[in-house]
Amino acid sequence: MSELSEVTVAVQYKLNLLLRKMKALEEINESLLAEIQQSEDEVLRQIEVIENLQKQNESLRIANSLLGSADFKRETKLKINSIIKEIDYCIEHLSE
């Protein structure tokens, strides 16, 4: 009988040990999940910042080309020609 009780005590001890390890792992898992969520939120914020900066960059590039900066002379000429074509198209439709 004493052998059976010793085995029972050993099993209970190991079970308690496993339960403590499981709780510790669950806590670690929860903290890692929270960290993942924070990282995902940060990535979304960074994507939003990048998109805004790209829009600003495009706006500035267009403004520079319309102002006729030396770097964008070709683009400026193409933009002016495009605007002239649009105006001609509108005039043609208005005259009909």
C-alpha positions as a Python dict, from the first residue, in 0.01 Angstrom:
ca = {
    (1, 'M'): (0, 0, 0),
    (2, 'S'): (282, 237, 77),
    (3, 'E'): (415, 186, -275),
    (4, 'L'): (79, 288, -416),
    (5, 'S'): (69, 600, -201),
    (6, 'E'): (423, 691, -304),
    (7, 'V'): (328, 658, -670),
    (8, 'T'): (17, 866, -609),
    (9, 'V'): (221, 1139, -437),
    (10, 'A'): (474, 1135, -721),
    (11, 'V'): (197, 1162, -981),
    (12, 'Q'): (33, 1449, -788),
    (13, 'Y'): (368, 1627, -759),
    (14, 'K'): (435, 1591, -1131),
    (15, 'L'): (80, 1698, -1212),
    (16, 'N'): (117, 2011, -997),
    (17, 'L'): (450, 2081, -1163),
    (18, 'L'): (293, 2047, -1508),
    (19, 'L'): (3, 2273, -1408),
    (20, 'R'): (245, 2542, -1289),
    (21, 'K'): (443, 2515, -1612),
    (22, 'M'): (121, 2533, -1813),
    (23, 'K'): (10, 2849, -1630),
    (24, 'A'): (351, 3007, -1686),
    (25, 'L'): (336, 2921, -2055),
    (26, 'E'): (-17, 3062, -2081),
    (27, 'E'): (103, 3391, -1929),
    (28, 'I'): (395, 3403, -2170),
    (29, 'N'): (158, 3327, -2457),
    (30, 'E'): (-77, 3610, -2353),
    (31, 'S'): (210, 3858, -2332),
    (32, 'L'): (338, 3748, -2672),
    (33, 'L'): (-9, 3785, -2824),
    (34, 'A'): (-31, 4136, -2679),
    (35, 'E'): (312, 4215, -2823),
    (36, 'I'): (204, 4084, -3163),
    (37, 'Q'): (-106, 4305, -3153),
    (38, 'Q'): (105, 4608, -3066),
    (39, 'S'): (342, 4529, -3350),
    (40, 'E'): (54, 4491, -3596),
    (41, 'D'): (-88, 4825, -3483),
    (42, 'E'): (253, 4987, -3528),
    (43, 'V'): (285, 4838, -3877),
    (44, 'L'): (-56, 4978, -3972),
    (45, 'R'): (44, 5322, -3842),
    (46, 'Q'): (370, 5306, -4037),
    (47, 'I'): (186, 5204, -4355),
    (48, 'E'): (-46, 5501, -4309),
    (49, 'V'): (252, 5734, -4261),
    (50, 'I'): (421, 5593, -4572),
    (51, 'E'): (106, 5640, -4780),
    (52, 'N'): (72, 6001, -4661),
    (53, 'L'): (436, 6071, -4740),
    (54, 'Q'): (397, 5918, -5086),
    (55, 'K'): (96, 6142, -5152),
    (56, 'Q'): (288, 6446, -5033),
    (57, 'N'): (584, 6348, -5248),
    (58, 'E'): (362, 6312, -5555),
    (59, 'S'): (196, 6647, -5484),
    (60, 'L'): (533, 6819, -5447),
    (61, 'R'): (664, 6654, -5763),
    (62, 'I'): (359, 6774, -5958),
    (63, 'A'): (390, 7122, -5809),
    (64, 'N'): (757, 7136, -5906),
    (65, 'S'): (681, 7021, -6256),
    (66, 'L'): (405, 7281, -6295),
    (67, 'L'): (633, 7552, -6162),
    (68, 'G'): (879, 7461, -6432),
    (69, 'S'): (1175, 7363, -6223),
    (70, 'A'): (1480, 7267, -6424),
    (71, 'D'): (1460, 6907, -6307),
    (72, 'F'): (1112, 6858, -6447),
    (73, 'K'): (1112, 7056, -6775),
    (74, 'R'): (1008, 6757, -6984),
    (75, 'E'): (731, 6665, -6742),
    (76, 'T'): (617, 7028, -6734),
    (77, 'K'): (590, 7039, -7112),
    (78, 'L'): (397, 6712, -7118),
    (79, 'K'): (161, 6834, -6846),
    (80, 'I'): (101, 7164, -7028),
    (81, 'N'): (33, 6978, -7355),
    (82, 'S'): (-208, 6749, -7172),
    (83, 'I'): (-392, 7047, -7022),
    (84, 'I'): (-411, 7216, -7365),
    (85, 'K'): (-559, 6899, -7516),
    (86, 'E'): (-820, 6885, -7241),
    (87, 'I'): (-909, 7251, -7300),
    (88, 'D'): (-936, 7192, -7677),
    (89, 'Y'): (-1159, 6892, -7611),
    (90, 'C'): (-1386, 7100, -7386),
    (91, 'I'): (-1404, 7383, -7640),
    (92, 'E'): (-1492, 7136, -7914),
    (93, 'H'): (-1778, 6993, -7708),
    (94, 'L'): (-1902, 7339, -7613),
    (95, 'S'): (-1908, 7454, -7975),
    (96, 'E'): (-2131, 7160, -8081),
}
